[in-house]
């Protein structure tokens, strides 16, 4: 699939998603520093690990403008106002993968870069899938790629699998399903 064409790039100070702020801090030893961080906002996000069966996870191939390439990872998205984590996960799953889930299990939370971001993504295991599609906000259809969880070691060695939250969530689910990771 050909990559989108980039016609121009511009630096911006504020977008509808990103705002920066300075934070003056004093530490317990008296040291003072000013840090910059992305201003907290939004309701958080979900990253879904959809299990087609006991061994097979469904991944999506999606264009990432930050790296200017297609990446293989898990479906994910922001929570909408009034949505629970489970409702947001089920909606995103239907929009991006074309399945709903009869069983949704929140496993844990992941931060993106806690030294300057407050963003939290809730990892949700989706099981007992059934076909259902909702219209989403993606500019093109996403390719759905089944992958055996037992082959996770070969997945994470691929050049198009670099998104850390997807990798961490896959390992969490593998450990949870094996009985080695309790729910928080």
Helices and strands as residue ranges (DSSP letters): E 20-26, E 32-38, E 45-51, E 56-64, E 69-73, E 76-78, H 85-96, E 99-111, E 120-131, E 143-148, G 149-151, H 152-155, H 164-177
